[in-house]
Amino acid sequence: MSSTFWIIIAAAIATYLTRVGGHLVISRFERVHPRVEAGLNAVPAAVLTTLVAPAVLGAGPAEWAALIVAGAVSLRGGLLSMFLAGAAVLILARQFVA
């Protein structure tokens, strides 16, 4: 088997163990301190920022148009409509503008 397969398996195991390990550590406490809970609640936004920020900083006009449309749709619609609108604008803008 290729080394890529083993890398994927190792990454999957590491991901699983970190998730289960975090749950086991937190479940040992009767009560979670409010600061710890606030920090844990901030993790999804921090991860999303680290994924989106590099793309935004290196974005062209097509990406900016998709970002603006997705942001506008997110104010009124749900997650799926925001994603579909942003993806549609990105595809069309890359096809016809860029």
Gaussian input, Z-matrix of N, CA and C with variables (Angstrom, degrees):
# hf/3-21g

backbone

0 1
 N
 C     1     B1
 C     2     B2     1     A1
 N     3     B3     2     A2     1     D1
 C     4     B4     3     A3     2     D2
 C     5     B5     4     A4     3     D3
 N     6     B6     5     A5     4     D4
 C     7     B7     6     A6     5     D5
 C     8     B8     7     A7     6     D6
 N     9     B9     8     A8     7     D7
 C    10    B10     9     A9     8     D8
 C    11    B11    10    A10     9     D9
 N    12    B12    11    A11    10    D10
 C    13    B13    12    A12    11    D11
 C    14    B14    13    A13    12    D12
 N    15    B15    14    A14    13    D13
 C    16    B16    15    A15    14    D14
 C    17    B17    16    A16    15    D15
 N    18    B18    17    A17    16    D16
 C    19    B19    18    A18    17    D17
 C    20    B20    19    A19    18    D18
 N    21    B21    20    A20    19    D19
 C    22    B22    21    A21    20    D20
 C    23    B23    22    A22    21    D21
 N    24    B24    23    A23    22    D22
 C    25    B25    24    A24    23    D23
 C    26    B26    25    A25    24    D24
 N    27    B27    26    A26    25    D25
 C    28    B28    27    A27    26    D26
 C    29    B29    28    A28    27    D27
 N    30    B30    29    A29    28    D28
 C    31    B31    30    A30    29    D29
 C    32    B32    31    A31    30    D30
 N    33    B33    32    A32    31    D31
 C    34    B34    33    A33    32    D32
 C    35    B35    34    A34    33    D33
 N    36    B36    35    A35    34    D34
 C    37    B37    36    A36    35    D35
 C    38    B38    37    A37    36    D36
 N    39    B39    38    A38    37    D37
 C    40    B40    39    A39    38    D38
 C    41    B41    40    A40    39    D39
 N    42    B42    41    A41    40    D40
 C    43    B43    42    A42    41    D41
 C    44    B44    43    A43    42    D42
 N    45    B45    44    A44    43    D43
 C    46    B46    45    A45    44    D44
 C    47    B47    46    A46    45    D45
 N    48    B48    47    A47    46    D46
 C    49    B49    48    A48    47    D47
 C    50    B50    49    A49    48    D48
 N    51    B51    50    A50    49    D49
 C    52    B52    51    A51    50    D50
 C    53    B53    52    A52    51    D51
 N    54    B54    53    A53    52    D52
 C    55    B55    54    A54    53    D53
 C    56    B56    55    A55    54    D54
 N    57    B57    56    A56    55    D55
 C    58    B58    57    A57    56    D56
 C    59    B59    58    A58    57    D57
 N    60    B60    59    A59    58    D58
 C    61    B61    60    A60    59    D59
 C    62    B62    61    A61    60    D60
 N    63    B63    62    A62    61    D61
 C    64    B64    63    A63    62    D62
 C    65    B65    64    A64    63    D63
 N    66    B66    65    A65    64    D64
 C    67    B67    66    A66    65    D65
 C    68    B68    67    A67    66    D66
 N    69    B69    68    A68    67    D67
 C    70    B70    69    A69    68    D68
 C    71    B71    70    A70    69    D69
 N    72    B72    71    A71    70    D70
 C    73    B73    72    A72    71    D71
 C    74    B74    73    A73    72    D72
 N    75    B75    74    A74    73    D73
 C    76    B76    75    A75    74    D74
 C    77    B77    76    A76    75    D75
 N    78    B78    77    A77    76    D76
 C    79    B79    78    A78    77    D77
 C    80    B80    79    A79    78    D78
 N    81    B81    80    A80    79    D79
 C    82    B82    81    A81    80    D80
 C    83    B83    82    A82    81    D81
 N    84    B84    83    A83    82    D82
 C    85    B85    84    A84    83    D83
 C    86    B86    85    A85    84    D84
 N    87    B87    86    A86    85    D85
 C    88    B88    87    A87    86    D86
 C    89    B89    88    A88    87    D87
 N    90    B90    89    A89    88    D88
 C    91    B91    90    A90    89    D89
 C    92    B92    91    A91    90    D90
 N    93    B93    92    A92    91    D91
 C    94    B94    93    A93    92    D92
 C    95    B95    94    A94    93    D93
 N    96    B96    95    A95    94    D94
 C    97    B97    96    A96    95    D95
 C    98    B98    97    A97    96    D96
 N    99    B99    98    A98    97    D97
 C   100   B100    99    A99    98    D98
 C   101   B101   100   A100    99    D99
 N   102   B102   101   A101   100   D100
 C   103   B103   102   A102   101   D101
 C   104   B104   103   A103   102   D102
 N   105   B105   104   A104   103   D103
 C   106   B106   105   A105   104   D104
 C   107   B107   106   A106   105   D105
 N   108   B108   107   A107   106   D106
 C   109   B109   108   A108   107   D107
 C   110   B110   109   A109   108   D108
 N   111   B111   110   A110   109   D109
 C   112   B112   111   A111   110   D110
 C   113   B113   112   A112   111   D111
 N   114   B114   113   A113   112   D112
 C   115   B115   114   A114   113   D113
 C   116   B116   115   A115   114   D114
 N   117   B117   116   A116   115   D115
 C   118   B118   117   A117   116   D116
 C   119   B119   118   A118   117   D117
 N   120   B120   119   A119   118   D118
 C   121   B121   120   A120   119   D119
 C   122   B122   121   A121   120   D120
 N   123   B123   122   A122   121   D121
 C   124   B124   123   A123   122   D122
 C   125   B125   124   A124   123   D123
 N   126   B126   125   A125   124   D124
 C   127   B127   126   A126   125   D125
 C   128   B128   127   A127   126   D126
 N   129   B129   128   A128   127   D127
 C   130   B130   129   A129   128   D128
 C   131   B131   130   A130   129   D129
 N   132   B132   131   A131   130   D130
 C   133   B133   132   A132   131   D131
 C   134   B134   133   A133   132   D132
 N   135   B135   134   A134   133   D133
 C   136   B136   135   A135   134   D134
 C   137   B137   136   A136   135   D135
 N   138   B138   137   A137   136   D136
 C   139   B139   138   A138   137   D137
 C   140   B140   139   A139   138   D138
 N   141   B141   140   A140   139   D139
 C   142   B142   141   A141   140   D140
 C   143   B143   142   A142   141   D141
 N   144   B144   143   A143   142   D142
 C   145   B145   144   A144   143   D143
 C   146   B146   145   A145   144   D144
 N   147   B147   146   A146   145   D145
 C   148   B148   147   A147   146   D146
 C   149   B149   148   A148   147   D147
 N   150   B150   149   A149   148   D148
 C   151   B151   150   A150   149   D149
 C   152   B152   151   A151   150   D150
 N   153   B153   152   A152   151   D151
 C   154   B154   153   A153   152   D152
 C   155   B155   154   A154   153   D153
 N   156   B156   155   A155   154   D154
 C   157   B157   156   A156   155   D155
 C   158   B158   157   A157   156   D156
 N   159   B159   158   A158   157   D157
 C   160   B160   159   A159   158   D158
 C   161   B161   160   A160   159   D159
 N   162   B162   161   A161   160   D160
 C   163   B163   162   A162   161   D161
 C   164   B164   163   A163   162   D162
 N   165   B165   164   A164   163   D163
 C   166   B166   165   A165   164   D164
 C   167   B167   166   A166   165   D165
 N   168   B168   167   A167   166   D166
 C   169   B169   168   A168   167   D167
 C   170   B170   169   A169   168   D168
 N   171   B171   170   A170   169   D169
 C   172   B172   171   A171   170   D170
 C   173   B173   172   A172   171   D171
 N   174   B174   173   A173   172   D172
 C   175   B175   174   A174   173   D173
 C   176   B176   175   A175   174   D174
 N   177   B177   176   A176   175   D175
 C   178   B178   177   A177   176   D176
 C   179   B179   178   A178   177   D177
 N   180   B180   179   A179   178   D178
 C   181   B181   180   A180   179   D179
 C   182   B182   181   A181   180   D180
 N   183   B183   182   A182   181   D181
 C   184   B184   183   A183   182   D182
 C   185   B185   184   A184   183   D183
 N   186   B186   185   A185   184   D184
 C   187   B187   186   A186   185   D185
 C   188   B188   187   A187   186   D186
 N   189   B189   188   A188   187   D187
 C   190   B190   189   A189   188   D188
 C   191   B191   190   A190   189   D189
 N   192   B192   191   A191   190   D190
 C   193   B193   192   A192   191   D191
 C   194   B194   193   A193   192   D192
 N   195   B195   194   A194   193   D193
 C   196   B196   195   A195   194   D194
 C   197   B197   196   A196   195   D195
 N   198   B198   197   A197   196   D196
 C   199   B199   198   A198   197   D197
 C   200   B200   199   A199   198   D198
 N   201   B201   200   A200   199   D199
 C   202   B202   201   A201   200   D200
 C   203   B203   202   A202   201   D201
 N   204   B204   203   A203   202   D202
 C   205   B205   204   A204   203   D203
 C   206   B206   205   A205   204   D204
 N   207   B207   206   A206   205   D205
 C   208   B208   207   A207   206   D206
 C   209   B209   208   A208   207   D207
 N   210   B210   209   A209   208   D208
 C   211   B211   210   A210   209   D209
 C   212   B212   211   A211   210   D210
 N   213   B213   212   A212   211   D211
 C   214   B214   213   A213   212   D212
 C   215   B215   214   A214   213   D213
 N   216   B216   215   A215   214   D214
 C   217   B217   216   A216   215   D215
 C   218   B218   217   A217   216   D216
 N   219   B219   218   A218   217   D217
 C   220   B220   219   A219   218   D218
 C   221   B221   220   A220   219   D219
 N   222   B222   221   A221   220   D220
 C   223   B223   222   A222   221   D221
 C   224   B224   223   A223   222   D222
 N   225   B225   224   A224   223   D223
 C   226   B226   225   A225   224   D224
 C   227   B227   226   A226   225   D225
 N   228   B228   227   A227   226   D226
 C   229   B229   228   A228   227   D227
 C   230   B230   229   A229   228   D228
 N   231   B231   230   A230   229   D229
 C   232   B232   231   A231   230   D230
 C   233   B233   232   A232   231   D231
 N   234   B234   233   A233   232   D232
 C   235   B235   234   A234   233   D233
 C   236   B236   235   A235   234   D234
 N   237   B237   236   A236   235   D235
 C   238   B238   237   A237   236   D236
 C   239   B239   238   A238   237   D237
 N   240   B240   239   A239   238   D238
 C   241   B241   240   A240   239   D239
 C   242   B242   241   A241   240   D240
 N   243   B243   242   A242   241   D241
 C   244   B244   243   A243   242   D242
 C   245   B245   244   A244   243   D243
 N   246   B246   245   A245   244   D244
 C   247   B247   246   A246   245   D245
 C   248   B248   247   A247   246   D246
 N   249   B249   248   A248   247   D247
 C   250   B250   249   A249   248   D248
 C   251   B251   250   A250   249   D249
 N   252   B252   251   A251   250   D250
 C   253   B253   252   A252   251   D251
 C   254   B254   253   A253   252   D252
 N   255   B255   254   A254   253   D253
 C   256   B256   255   A255   254   D254
 C   257   B257   256   A256   255   D255
 N   258   B258   257   A257   256   D256
 C   259   B259   258   A258   257   D257
 C   260   B260   259   A259   258   D258
 N   261   B261   260   A260   259   D259
 C   262   B262   261   A261   260   D260
 C   263   B263   262   A262   261   D261
 N   264   B264   263   A263   262   D262
 C   265   B265   264   A264   263   D263
 C   266   B266   265   A265   264   D264
 N   267   B267   266   A266   265   D265
 C   268   B268   267   A267   266   D266
 C   269   B269   268   A268   267   D267
 N   270   B270   269   A269   268   D268
 C   271   B271   270   A270   269   D269
 C   272   B272   271   A271   270   D270
 N   273   B273   272   A272   271   D271
 C   274   B274   273   A273   272   D272
 C   275   B275   274   A274   273   D273
 N   276   B276   275   A275   274   D274
 C   277   B277   276   A276   275   D275
 C   278   B278   277   A277   276   D276
 N   279   B279   278   A278   277   D277
 C   280   B280   279   A279   278   D278
 C   281   B281   280   A280   279   D279
 N   282   B282   281   A281   280   D280
 C   283   B283   282   A282   281   D281
 C   284   B284   283   A283   282   D282
 N   285   B285   284   A284   283   D283
 C   286   B286   285   A285   284   D284
 C   287   B287   286   A286   285   D285
 N   288   B288   287   A287   286   D286
 C   289   B289   288   A288   287   D287
 C   290   B290   289   A289   288   D288
 N   291   B291   290   A290   289   D289
 C   292   B292   291   A291   290   D290
 C   293   B293   292   A292   291   D291

   B1=1.4562
   B2=1.5223
   B3=1.3140
   B4=1.4633
   B5=1.5264
   B6=1.3049
   B7=1.4588
   B8=1.5270
   B9=1.3271
   B10=1.4679
   B11=1.5227
   B12=1.3198
   B13=1.4596
   B14=1.5175
   B15=1.3227
   B16=1.4605
   B17=1.5241
   B18=1.3196
   B19=1.4743
   B20=1.5202
   B21=1.3258
   B22=1.4688
   B23=1.5278
   B24=1.3143
   B25=1.4679
   B26=1.5283
   B27=1.3303
   B28=1.4660
   B29=1.5254
   B30=1.3208
   B31=1.4693
   B32=1.5210
   B33=1.3333
   B34=1.4637
   B35=1.5242
   B36=1.3236
   B37=1.4665
   B38=1.5252
   B39=1.3257
   B40=1.4664
   B41=1.5314
   B42=1.3150
   B43=1.4627
   B44=1.5186
   B45=1.3160
   B46=1.4626
   B47=1.5259
   B48=1.3205
   B49=1.4571
   B50=1.5244
   B51=1.3309
   B52=1.4663
   B53=1.5220
   B54=1.3158
   B55=1.4690
   B56=1.5244
   B57=1.3127
   B58=1.4685
   B59=1.5328
   B60=1.3184
   B61=1.4592
   B62=1.5144
   B63=1.3258
   B64=1.4623
   B65=1.5160
   B66=1.3183
   B67=1.4651
   B68=1.5251
   B69=1.3287
   B70=1.4617
   B71=1.5213
   B72=1.3174
   B73=1.4700
   B74=1.5297
   B75=1.3265
   B76=1.4686
   B77=1.5298
   B78=1.3330
   B79=1.4713
   B80=1.5244
   B81=1.3324
   B82=1.4546
   B83=1.5243
   B84=1.3098
   B85=1.4632
   B86=1.5278
   B87=1.3236
   B88=1.4619
   B89=1.5240
   B90=1.3099
   B91=1.4541
   B92=1.5312
   B93=1.3229
   B94=1.4666
   B95=1.5216
   B96=1.3178
   B97=1.4658
   B98=1.5240
   B99=1.3307
   B100=1.4742
   B101=1.5322
   B102=1.3220
   B103=1.4732
   B104=1.5212
   B105=1.3276
   B106=1.4642
   B107=1.5195
   B108=1.3178
   B109=1.4679
   B110=1.5273
   B111=1.3189
   B112=1.4627
   B113=1.5236
   B114=1.3196
   B115=1.4625
   B116=1.5172
   B117=1.3182
   B118=1.4583
   B119=1.5239
   B120=1.3217
   B121=1.4655
   B122=1.5251
   B123=1.3235
   B124=1.4605
   B125=1.5254
   B126=1.3117
   B127=1.4673
   B128=1.5371
   B129=1.3352
   B130=1.4726
   B131=1.5351
   B132=1.3129
   B133=1.4692
   B134=1.5299
   B135=1.3189
   B136=1.4606
   B137=1.5273
   B138=1.3161
   B139=1.4672
   B140=1.5186
   B141=1.3268
   B142=1.4619
   B143=1.5259
   B144=1.3085
   B145=1.4613
   B146=1.5278
   B147=1.3185
   B148=1.4599
   B149=1.5203
   B150=1.3121
   B151=1.4618
   B152=1.5274
   B153=1.3322
   B154=1.4641
   B155=1.5234
   B156=1.3150
   B157=1.4621
   B158=1.5284
   B159=1.3222
   B160=1.4721
   B161=1.5275
   B162=1.3216
   B163=1.4622
   B164=1.5262
   B165=1.3189
   B166=1.4659
   B167=1.5276
   B168=1.3125
   B169=1.4619
   B170=1.5251
   B171=1.3139
   B172=1.4580
   B173=1.5184
   B174=1.3153
   B175=1.4646
   B176=1.5222
   B177=1.3178
   B178=1.4526
   B179=1.5205
   B180=1.3185
   B181=1.4701
   B182=1.5293
   B183=1.3247
   B184=1.4666
   B185=1.5279
   B186=1.3113
   B187=1.4591
   B188=1.5206
   B189=1.3424
   B190=1.4615
   B191=1.5243
   B192=1.3267
   B193=1.4693
   B194=1.5258
   B195=1.3368
   B196=1.4630
   B197=1.5231
   B198=1.3158
   B199=1.4575
   B200=1.5244
   B201=1.3112
   B202=1.4700
   B203=1.5241
   B204=1.3304
   B205=1.4678
   B206=1.5271
   B207=1.3222
   B208=1.4615
   B209=1.5294
   B210=1.3209
   B211=1.4663
   B212=1.5125
   B213=1.3366
   B214=1.4680
   B215=1.5273
   B216=1.3152
   B217=1.4665
   B218=1.5256
   B219=1.3267
   B220=1.4612
   B221=1.5270
   B222=1.3285
   B223=1.4615
   B224=1.5267
   B225=1.3268
   B226=1.4643
   B227=1.5240
   B228=1.3262
   B229=1.4578
   B230=1.5044
   B231=1.2981
   B232=1.4521
   B233=1.5193
   B234=1.3090
   B235=1.4488
   B236=1.5248
   B237=1.3255
   B238=1.4557
   B239=1.5208
   B240=1.3259
   B241=1.4662
   B242=1.5263
   B243=1.3211
   B244=1.4612
   B245=1.5274
   B246=1.3317
   B247=1.4623
   B248=1.5212
   B249=1.3257
   B250=1.4638
   B251=1.5299
   B252=1.3244
   B253=1.4693
   B254=1.5255
   B255=1.3246
   B256=1.4545
   B257=1.5201
   B258=1.3299
   B259=1.4615
   B260=1.5235
   B261=1.3353
   B262=1.4687
   B263=1.5236
   B264=1.3198
   B265=1.4664
   B266=1.5257
   B267=1.3131
   B268=1.4636
   B269=1.5264
   B270=1.3225
   B271=1.4672
   B272=1.5229
   B273=1.3259
   B274=1.4767
   B275=1.5312
   B276=1.3185
   B277=1.4589
   B278=1.5242
   B279=1.3163
   B280=1.4634
   B281=1.5236
   B282=1.3129
   B283=1.4535
   B284=1.5339
   B285=1.3159
   B286=1.4664
   B287=1.5265
   B288=1.3228
   B289=1.4657
   B290=1.5312
   B291=1.2874
   B292=1.4629
   B293=1.5055
   A1=109.16
   A2=114.55
   A3=118.59
   A4=111.16
   A5=114.40
   A6=119.25
   A7=111.37
   A8=117.34
   A9=120.24
   A10=110.62
   A11=116.43
   A12=121.19
   A13=110.62
   A14=117.24
   A15=121.01
   A16=111.94
   A17=116.59
   A18=119.92
   A19=109.63
   A20=116.96
   A21=120.91
   A22=110.43
   A23=117.21
   A24=120.97
   A25=110.63
   A26=117.41
   A27=121.07
   A28=111.00
   A29=117.04
   A30=120.17
   A31=110.65
   A32=117.50
   A33=120.65
   A34=111.08
   A35=116.35
   A36=120.18
   A37=110.67
   A38=117.03
   A39=120.55
   A40=110.85
   A41=116.81
   A42=120.34
   A43=110.82
   A44=116.45
   A45=120.74
   A46=110.92
   A47=116.96
   A48=120.10
   A49=112.56
   A50=117.79
   A51=118.83
   A52=111.23
   A53=116.98
   A54=118.99
   A55=111.30
   A56=116.13
   A57=120.26
   A58=109.67
   A59=117.11
   A60=120.44
   A61=112.52
   A62=116.39
   A63=119.97
   A64=111.78
   A65=116.30
   A66=120.30
   A67=110.77
   A68=116.82
   A69=119.95
   A70=112.02
   A71=117.27
   A72=120.22
   A73=110.38
   A74=116.80
   A75=120.19
   A76=111.10
   A77=118.11
   A78=120.70
   A79=112.25
   A80=118.52
   A81=120.80
   A82=112.28
   A83=116.78
   A84=120.60
   A85=109.61
   A86=115.18
   A87=118.88
   A88=110.44
   A89=115.21
   A90=120.11
   A91=107.55
   A92=116.39
   A93=121.21
   A94=107.84
   A95=115.69
   A96=120.92
   A97=109.31
   A98=118.58
   A99=121.13
   A100=113.68
   A101=117.75
   A102=119.42
   A103=111.18
   A104=116.89
   A105=120.43
   A106=109.61
   A107=116.83
   A108=120.61
   A109=111.05
   A110=117.42
   A111=120.64
   A112=111.03
   A113=116.66
   A114=120.48
   A115=111.80
   A116=116.70
   A117=120.29
   A118=111.85
   A119=116.54
   A120=120.04
   A121=111.95
   A122=117.69
   A123=121.75
   A124=113.05
   A125=118.39
   A126=121.67
   A127=113.18
   A128=119.89
   A129=117.99
   A130=113.18
   A131=117.67
   A132=120.49
   A133=110.72
   A134=117.20
   A135=120.47
   A136=111.10
   A137=116.67
   A138=120.04
   A139=110.22
   A140=116.72
   A141=120.20
   A142=111.04
   A143=116.84
   A144=120.63
   A145=110.96
   A146=117.59
   A147=119.40
   A148=111.97
   A149=117.51
   A150=120.40
   A151=112.19
   A152=116.73
   A153=121.19
   A154=112.10
   A155=118.22
   A156=121.26
   A157=113.93
   A158=120.81
   A159=119.16
   A160=112.42
   A161=117.04
   A162=120.11
   A163=111.13
   A164=116.82
   A165=120.51
   A166=110.46
   A167=117.35
   A168=120.20
   A169=112.30
   A170=117.57
   A171=120.92
   A172=112.72
   A173=116.75
   A174=121.26
   A175=111.89
   A176=114.04
   A177=121.82
   A178=110.03
   A179=117.11
   A180=120.10
   A181=113.16
   A182=118.35
   A183=120.48
   A184=110.49
   A185=117.02
   A186=120.99
   A187=111.49
   A188=116.32
   A189=119.66
   A190=111.16
   A191=117.25
   A192=120.13
   A193=110.13
   A194=116.85
   A195=120.34
   A196=110.97
   A197=117.17
   A198=121.14
   A199=111.37
   A200=116.73
   A201=120.78
   A202=110.79
   A203=116.68
   A204=119.95
   A205=110.59
   A206=117.14
   A207=120.13
   A208=111.10
   A209=117.03
   A210=120.38
   A211=112.47
   A212=116.60
   A213=120.25
   A214=111.20
   A215=116.65
   A216=119.95
   A217=110.70
   A218=117.65
   A219=120.28
   A220=112.39
   A221=117.33
   A222=120.34
   A223=112.02
   A224=116.64
   A225=120.66
   A226=114.23
   A227=117.00
   A228=120.43
   A229=112.21
   A230=113.97
   A231=120.47
   A232=111.55
   A233=115.12
   A234=121.79
   A235=111.90
   A236=117.06
   A237=120.52
   A238=111.37
   A239=117.51
   A240=119.58
   A241=110.98
   A242=117.46
   A243=120.99
   A244=110.04
   A245=116.02
   A246=120.04
   A247=111.19
   A248=117.06
   A249=120.40
   A250=111.70
   A251=117.01
   A252=120.08
   A253=110.65
   A254=116.96
   A255=120.38
   A256=112.16
   A257=116.60
   A258=120.49
   A259=110.97
   A260=116.94
   A261=120.29
   A262=111.33
   A263=116.56
   A264=120.01
   A265=110.13
   A266=117.68
   A267=120.70
   A268=110.89
   A269=116.84
   A270=120.30
   A271=111.26
   A272=115.82
   A273=119.19
   A274=111.49
   A275=116.73
   A276=119.42
   A277=111.61
   A278=117.31
   A279=119.10
   A280=111.49
   A281=117.15
   A282=121.05
   A283=111.84
   A284=116.48
   A285=119.19
   A286=115.28
   A287=117.96
   A288=120.12
   A289=111.06
   A290=116.38
   A291=120.46
   A292=113.00
   D1=153.58
   D2=-176.09
   D3=-77.59
   D4=160.16
   D5=179.72
   D6=-68.67
   D7=-26.22
   D8=177.97
   D9=-61.72
   D10=-40.84
   D11=178.08
   D12=-58.62
   D13=-46.78
   D14=-178.27
   D15=-68.26
   D16=-32.59
   D17=176.36
   D18=-65.63
   D19=-42.63
   D20=178.94
   D21=-64.18
   D22=-43.58
   D23=178.45
   D24=-62.28
   D25=-44.35
   D26=179.45
   D27=-63.56
   D28=-40.82
   D29=178.47
   D30=-65.35
   D31=-39.42
   D32=178.68
   D33=-64.38
   D34=-42.45
   D35=178.89
   D36=-65.53
   D37=-43.42
   D38=179.21
   D39=-62.71
   D40=-41.47
   D41=178.38
   D42=-63.24
   D43=-45.37
   D44=179.39
   D45=-61.48
   D46=-45.95
   D47=-178.29
   D48=-64.88
   D49=-37.59
   D50=178.14
   D51=-67.64
   D52=-37.41
   D53=178.34
   D54=-67.82
   D55=-47.58
   D56=-179.89
   D57=-66.50
   D58=-41.40
   D59=179.71
   D60=-61.14
   D61=-42.63
   D62=177.34
   D63=-61.99
   D64=-41.59
   D65=178.45
   D66=-64.58
   D67=-42.91
   D68=179.88
   D69=-64.34
   D70=-39.59
   D71=179.66
   D72=-65.87
   D73=-47.23
   D74=-178.60
   D75=-66.53
   D76=-36.09
   D77=-177.20
   D78=-69.95
   D79=-16.09
   D80=179.33
   D81=-74.95
   D82=-17.46
   D83=-179.97
   D84=-92.62
   D85=140.20
   D86=176.38
   D87=-71.00
   D88=-36.95
   D89=-176.14
   D90=-138.83
   D91=135.95
   D92=178.38
   D93=-94.58
   D94=131.42
   D95=179.94
   D96=-60.91
   D97=141.70
   D98=-178.47
   D99=-56.99
   D100=-33.91
   D101=178.45
   D102=-68.24
   D103=-39.04
   D104=177.34
   D105=-65.53
   D106=-43.51
   D107=178.72
   D108=-62.46
   D109=-41.02
   D110=177.65
   D111=-63.99
   D112=-39.78
   D113=177.49
   D114=-64.65
   D115=-42.73
   D116=178.33
   D117=-66.04
   D118=-35.42
   D119=177.52
   D120=-68.21
   D121=-24.51
   D122=-179.52
   D123=-83.40
   D124=-12.23
   D125=-176.08
   D126=-60.31
   D127=-47.76
   D128=-178.84
   D129=-58.57
   D130=-41.65
   D131=178.70
   D132=-65.56
   D133=-37.81
   D134=179.33
   D135=-66.98
   D136=-41.23
   D137=179.10
   D138=-65.96
   D139=-43.79
   D140=178.45
   D141=-60.96
   D142=-40.18
   D143=178.83
   D144=-63.23
   D145=-41.59
   D146=-179.64
   D147=-68.66
   D148=-24.31
   D149=177.48
   D150=-83.44
   D151=-36.84
   D152=-174.41
   D153=-86.28
   D154=-37.16
   D155=-173.53
   D156=-55.84
   D157=-47.52
   D158=179.44
   D159=-62.26
   D160=-37.41
   D161=178.95
   D162=-67.68
   D163=-37.75
   D164=-179.86
   D165=-69.67
   D166=-40.67
   D167=-177.83
   D168=-67.91
   D169=-29.04
   D170=179.10
   D171=-103.73
   D172=18.03
   D173=-173.36
   D174=-80.47
   D175=150.02
   D176=173.96
   D177=-101.73
   D178=-169.75
   D179=-177.54
   D180=-62.84
   D181=-34.72
   D182=179.87
   D183=-65.43
   D184=-43.17
   D185=-179.60
   D186=-67.68
   D187=-39.65
   D188=178.38
   D189=-65.10
   D190=-39.93
   D191=177.62
   D192=-62.36
   D193=-44.52
   D194=179.20
   D195=-63.86
   D196=-39.52
   D197=179.39
   D198=-64.33
   D199=-43.10
   D200=179.73
   D201=-65.40
   D202=-44.72
   D203=179.09
   D204=-64.07
   D205=-45.29
   D206=179.34
   D207=-61.21
   D208=-40.37
   D209=177.00
   D210=-63.82
   D211=-41.24
   D212=178.84
   D213=-66.70
   D214=-42.48
   D215=-179.92
   D216=-67.33
   D217=-32.46
   D218=-179.12
   D219=-65.82
   D220=-22.26
   D221=179.20
   D222=-69.63
   D223=-27.87
   D224=-178.02
   D225=-116.23
   D226=-31.25
   D227=-173.67
   D228=-103.27
   D229=-175.27
   D230=179.44
   D231=-92.46
   D232=-173.13
   D233=-177.32
   D234=-64.84
   D235=-42.61
   D236=-178.40
   D237=-66.39
   D238=-43.46
   D239=179.54
   D240=-66.03
   D241=-36.25
   D242=177.26
   D243=-63.28
   D244=-46.55
   D245=-179.59
   D246=-63.27
   D247=-46.22
   D248=-177.82
   D249=-64.67
   D250=-40.82
   D251=179.20
   D252=-65.47
   D253=-45.10
   D254=179.14
   D255=-63.77
   D256=-42.13
   D257=179.62
   D258=-66.04
   D259=-41.30
   D260=179.73
   D261=-63.59
   D262=-44.41
   D263=179.25
   D264=-65.00
   D265=-41.43
   D266=179.41
   D267=-62.12
   D268=-45.74
   D269=179.93
   D270=-62.65
   D271=-47.38
   D272=-179.07
   D273=-65.66
   D274=-43.05
   D275=-179.07
   D276=-65.66
   D277=-39.81
   D278=177.31
   D279=-68.06
   D280=-31.19
   D281=-179.04
   D282=-75.13
   D283=-42.70
   D284=-170.77
   D285=-108.31
   D286=-24.02
   D287=-174.85
   D288=-99.69
   D289=-53.38
   D290=-172.71
   D291=-79.80

